[in-house]
Amino acid sequence: MTIGADGYYWAAVLRWETSTQSKFYVYRSNYPYGTTFFLTLSDVRTLAPSDSYARILGLPNGALFLLLATRTVTTLRGYVYGAGGWSSPFDYSIGHDATTTQPYYLMSCAVLPPTDRSSLQILVAYRHSSGGLYFASLDPSGLSYSYGQVDSRDAWYPATSVDSNGDPHLFWASAGHVYYSRWLPASKVFTGATEPFAFTGYGRYGLTAIPTSAAQVALIWTEYPGAIQVMFAALATPENLGSQTGNPWNRQGLSPYESYFQQMSEYVSPGSGLLTVKQTDLSLPGRGLDLALARVYTTPRAFMTAGGSPAPYLYEAYPAANLGAGWALNFPWISNQYIHLWDGQMYVFNWAGDTAIENHDGEHFVVKWLYRSSCDPSCYVYVLYTKTGITYEFDMYNKLRYIKDPSGNKITLNYNGNTLANITDTIARKVQFSYTGGLLTSASTGLQTVAYGYQTVGGLSVLASVTDSLGRVTRFDNADARTPSSPTT
């Protein structure tokens, strides 16, 4: 069953028609939220009702999509209900398992909302004829579809959920284990399989996930032999992570338009409870552009095993300078999935075509992928344009190389491999960075030096102290590797 965008109830039913064939029927309520129904569509299915799968989905544009699968039939069949009633059927050939009995074990569907990078799509997670888990992206109009492999292991009970950014999450059972994969929005592929819930030694059956998730995906399944148990589990998902309409106070970092609970340099989000710490170590007034060397700490979205097995969900370490778990220099940076702005803000890559990102939800910015004939800093660059007119230029390896103002003043960042070596400001003053064992230990310019000290907690190096050029020390007590507490100066 489903509820359409107009409030009407819909039900898809499979039942015996004769002793050798079954039929599916689709009913709609007579009025929104009504209790009486009338028939809108029916069609013959071969074999028994238990040999077919029918799923009806409400679409954001007010239409509905019906997907049918039947054992021995090697194509899926789709219908769309719109202003003119039901469409003619169209078929999708995606190589699904059409021989195993009870195909509802084998398939799960979800609606992927349209974005500026893609049209409305139906996601199908399914057991392939090879036995592995595959996914298919179906155009509801029947004009196109694509599919690919997620995992080669024997897959049963696939389950799908779509988070608040419109990105899908897949779960499936295999030999008593529950596996998980999520969509990488920049690469447009699913991650390799991980196992978020410990193996118990029992068989796991009937895996089901909540179809849409705001902060976490809820799952349920049964386990046996022994006493049959119904198991519940949940996995964290991002909360409105950029390029997606939502509440800015639920996002990571400091949104420019929201208020926070603040104590000195510490900020706590009233929506999500996430902690952000922002502290400035050096400040050099310049010509047009000032150079501020600041650190920012952002709480990971889920507190899991600190050693990274698994890592906190969606946590990414700052690549240019290692300041210990959770800390980064307060410059924008780009990963393969996200744009990290100043003050700990993080936005999902949401390419319009292949060359530009434009965001006006929360922070206003544009990112373009450009060819530069001078090959400075590289032949292809990312350029981040801000509302103030300041631009940030990244080379093709995602390293920030220049910060420029509209007058042509420039701050230059230089690297030793992938590690930040020094920064030259607009009047040629240089901030030099020193490292020991891969950790940033000092930042120096002229007679000013800031020193960083570390401790090891839970197998990870964490920032323990910062000593400024006047000898003043800020210390951090670390309850565990990702929760610094009680900063004292």
N, C-alpha and C positions, 0 to 999 in steps of 0.2 A: 504494500500500500504506500501511497504518498499523498501529500497535500500540495496542490498546485499553488502558484503565486496568487491566484484569485480566490483562494480559500476553499475550492472544491476538493472533495475527497475522491481519490481514484484507487481502484483495486484491480489487480491482474490475477486471474484464477486459472489453474490448469485442472481439468477433470476428464474422466472417461467419457467418450461419446458413443463408442461401440466397444465390443470386446477386443478389437484389433487396433483402434486408434483413439487418440484423445484430442481435445480442443482447448485452446486458450480463449478466455473471455476477459474483456476490459470493461469495467463499470465505472460510472461517474455519479456522484451525488446530484440530486435534482437542484440543489441550491448550496451556497457556501456553508460548510460545516453541517450539511444536512444528514439525515438518517435514512433516507430512501434513495435507491440507486436505479439507473437505467443502463442498458447495454449500449456500448459505443463501437465495439470492434470484436470480431472473433475470427479464428482461423484454425485449420486442421493441423495437428501435430501427429506424427507417427509414434508408435510404441506407447508405453504407459505414461501417465502424468509424471511419475517419479523420474522418468528419463529426460525430462525437459526442465529448463530453467527459464523463468520469466522475471524480468526486473523492470519496474517503471520508475522513472526519475523525473522530478520537477526541474525545469531549466530556469535560469535567472530571467530570461526574456518572456516568461509566462507560458512557454510551450511545454510539452512533455515528450519524453523519449522512452520508447519501449524496446527492450533488447530481449531476444529469444535465442536459446540454444537447445538443441535436441541431440541426444546420443545417436550416432551413425551419420548425422548431417555435418558435413565438414565446414560449413559456413555459419556465421551468426546472422541473424535477421534483425533489422531495425525498422522502426516506424516513428514518425514524429507527428504529434497532435498540435495543430495551430488554429488560426482563425477559420480555415476552410475545412476543419475536421482532420481525420487521419490521412497521412500521406500514403502513397503506394509503398510497398516494402522495398528495401534495398539490402544487399548482402555484403558481409565483410569476410574475407578469407584471411585468417590470422594464424592458422596452424594449430588451433587449440586441440586438446585431447577430446576426441569425439567417440572414444570406445569405452571409457570407464563408466560404470553405472552411476546414477545419481549425480548429475553434473553440477548440482548446487554446491557440492563439495569443492568444485574446481574453479570457481569464478567469482569475482567481486567487482562492483562498478562504483564509480563516483563521478561527479560533475566537476570539471575544472573551469572556473569562471573565466570570462574573456579578460585579456589585459591588452596593453598597447603593443605587446610582442606576439600575441596569438589570439585567435578567435576562440569561441566557446568549443570545448572538447569534452568528450566522454572518455574517461580513463577506465580501462578494463585490466584487472590483474587476473591472470589465469594460469592454469597448468597447461603447458604446451604438450604436443604429441610426443615430444622427447622426454617428458616427465619433469622438466625444469620449470621454474617460474618465469613467465614472460609478462610484458605489459603491452597494451595497445592503446593508441590515441585515435579515437574515432571522431570524424566530423559528423554531427547529427544529421546533416543534410544528405549524407551518403556519398558526397563527392570525393572524399579522400580518407585515407587512414594509414597509419604506420604502426609498426610493432618492433619489439626488440627483447633480448634476453636480460633478465635481472640476475638470475642465479641458476646454476646447472643442477643443484641437488633436487631430489625427488620432492615435489611441492604439493601440499594439500591445504585446504581451507584458507585460500588467500583472503586477506581483509584489507580494505583501503580506508584512509581517512585524509581529509583535506584541511590544512591549517588555515589560520586567518590571513596568510599571505597568498592563498590560492595554490600552495605547493602540496603535492601528494606525499603520503607516507604509506608504505606497504609492509604488511606482516604476513607470515605464512608458517605452517607447521611442516616439519620434516623429521621423521624418525624420533619423535618425542621432543624435539627442540622447537622453539619459536624463534624465527629469524626476522630481521628488520632491515629495511632499506628506505632511504629518503631521497627526494629529488634535489639535485644541485641546479639551481636556477640559471647560473651562468653557463655551465657546461652542457646543460640540458640532457643529463643522464642521471641514472640512479646510482647511489653509492654501492660499494660492495656490501655483502650481507654481514650484519653483526648480530650478536645474540644478547639482547638486553635483559633477559630473565633466565635465571640459573636452571639448568637441566635437573629434573627431579627423579629421572629414571622411569617415570610413568608415561604412557601414551597420552597425547594431547589431541583433543577432537573439538570440532565445532567452533573454531577460533572466529571471533567476531569483533569488529572495531566500531566505535562510534563514527558516523560518517563525516562529521565536521568537528573540528577541535579549535578551541580558543587558546588554551594554555597547555593542555596535555591531551594525549589520545588515551581514551579508556578502552580496555580490551577485556573480553571474558571468554573462557573456554572450560571444557570438562577434562578431568584426568582420571584414568583407571588403567590397569586393574587395581584390586583392592577396593576400599570404600570409594565409590564414585564421588568426586569432589568437583564443585564449581569454583573456578579460580578467577580472581579479578586482578588486573594489573594496569598500570598507567605509565606513560612515557611523556616527558616534557616536550613541548613544541614552542616555537617562537611566538611572542605576543606582538602583533602588529609591527613587524620589522621593516619599515620603510617602503616607499613607493607603493603604499597600500593605505587606503583610507582607514583611519582608526584613531584611537586615543593616543596622542603623543606621549602622555605620562606613563604609558605602559611600555615604552620602548627603552632600549639600553641607552645610557648616557644622558646628557643634559639637553632637553629640547628647548629651543629658544623662546617658546611661547607658554611655558608652564612654570608653576611654582613648586618648590621642593622644601622639604624639611631640611634646614641647613644649620650646621654648627661649624664655624670657621671654614675650612676647605672641604668639608664633608657634606654630601647631599644624599638624601634618601627619597626615592620616588614614592609619592602617596598612592600610586596606582598599582605598582608591582612590588614595592619593597626593595628594589635593587639599590645598592650603594654605589655611588660614584665619588671618588676623591680626586681633587685637582689641586696641584701645588706647583708654584713657579720657582725654579732654581736659579736662573740667570735671566736678566733683562737688559738688552742692548738697544737703546733708542737709535734709529737709523735715519737715512734720507728717504722719506716716503714710507718705508716699511721698517717697523721695529722687529727685532728678533727676540722672541721670548722662548726660553727653553723651559718647558713645563712638562710635568708628568701627570698622567691620568690613570686612575684605577677604576675598572668596571667589574662589578660582580658577575661571574658566570651565571648563566640562566638556570642551571641545575647543579646542585652539589652532589657529585658522584665521586668515584674513586679519584683521589687527588693525583695519583701517579699516572693518570691518563688511560686507564684500562677498565671501563671506557672513560674517555675524556668528558669533562662537563659539556653538556649538549650545546652546540653552536659556538663553543669557546674557540677562539683563534689567538695564537700568540703573536705579538708584535714582532715582525721579522727583522727590522733594521737595527735594533739594539736590545739586548737581553737585560731587562731590569727586574727579572724574577716574575713568578706567576702572577698574572692579572694586571701588570703595569705596562704602560706604553708611553713613549714620548708623544706630546700632544700635537702631532702633525697628522694630516690625512694620510691614509694608506689604503692600498687595494690588494685584495686577495682574489682567488679564483671564483669566489662566490659573493663577496660583499665589498661595499665601499665603506671604509671606516673614516668618519669625519672627525673634526676636532671635538673635544669634550666627551669622547667615548660614544658618540652616535654611530649607529651602524645601519646601513641600508642594503637591501637585496639588489643584486644586479638585475635590472629590468630593461634589457635592451629593446629599443624601438628599431626594428630592423637589425643591423649589425654594427652601427656606427655611433649611436647616441643614446644617452639616458637623460631624461628630463624629469625632475621631481619638484612638486610644489606642495607636498603634504609634509608639514613640519618645516624642515630646512629647505630653502629654495636653492637649487643648484642644477647645473647641466654638466654632463661628462661626455666628451667626444673622443672617438678613436680616429686619429688623423695621420696622414702621410706628410712628412716634412722633408723637403728636398735637401736641406742643409744637414740632415741626419744628426741634429743636435737637440736633445741629448741622444736620440736614436732616430732611425728613419721613420718608425711608427711610434706615436706617443698617445698617451691618454692625457687630455687636458680637462681639469676640473674648473668650471667657471662658477664663481660665487656672486651673490647679489651685491656685494661691495665693490665688485670689479676686480678683485684680486683673483689671480689664476694660480693653479698648482699643476705643474707639468711632471708626468711620470714617464719613464722610458718604457720600452716594450717588455721589460722584465718586471714591471710593476713597482719600480723604485722611484720615490719622489726625488726629482733632480733640481727643479727650480720653483721658487715662489716669486711671482711678479705682480707689480701694481700697474694701473693704466698708464702711468708716466714712464714705464720702462725700467724702473728700479727693480733690482733682482737680488734674491737670496739664493745661494747655490749650495746644494748638498752633495758631498763626495763620499764614495764608498770604497772599501777594501773588500772586493768580492761582493757579498750581499750585506755586509755590516757597515753601518754608518761610521765614517772615519773622521770627518770634520764638516763644519758649516761655515761658509763665508757670507758675511752680511753685506748690506748695500754700500758700506764705506770700507770694505776690504778687511774688516776685523774677522778673525778666525776663532771659532770654538772647536777645540780639539778634544776628541774622545779617546779614552784609554780603556783597555779590557784586560781582564785576568780570567783565564779558564772560560772564556766566552761570555763572561758577565761584564757589564759596563761598570767600571770602578771609579771613573772621574770624568768631569767635563771642565775644561780650562780655557780661559781667554784672558790675556794680559796677566794681571796680578790676582785674578779671581779664579778660584778652583772650588768645585763642588765634588764631594766624595760620597760614594755609595757603598754601604756594607750589607752583607747578606748572611743568612743562616739557612740550614737545610731542615726542612720539615716534611715528613712523609715522602722522602726521596726527591723532593723538588727544592730548588733554590728559591728563596723568597727574600724580598727587600726587607731589611731589618733596621737600617739607619740611613739618614741623609745628613751630611755635614756641609753647611754653607761656607762661603769665603770668610765669614767672621767667626767661624768655629762653633756656631750654634748647631745643635744636633736635634733632629727629629727622629724618634725611635718608634718602631712598630712592633707590637706583640702579635704573634701569629698563632691563633688557636689551632689552625691547620693550614695546609699549603695554599688555600684560596680564600681565607677569611682573615685578613689583617684586622687587628683591633687595638684600641687604646693608643692612638698616636700621641706621643708626648714630645714637647719641645723644651 
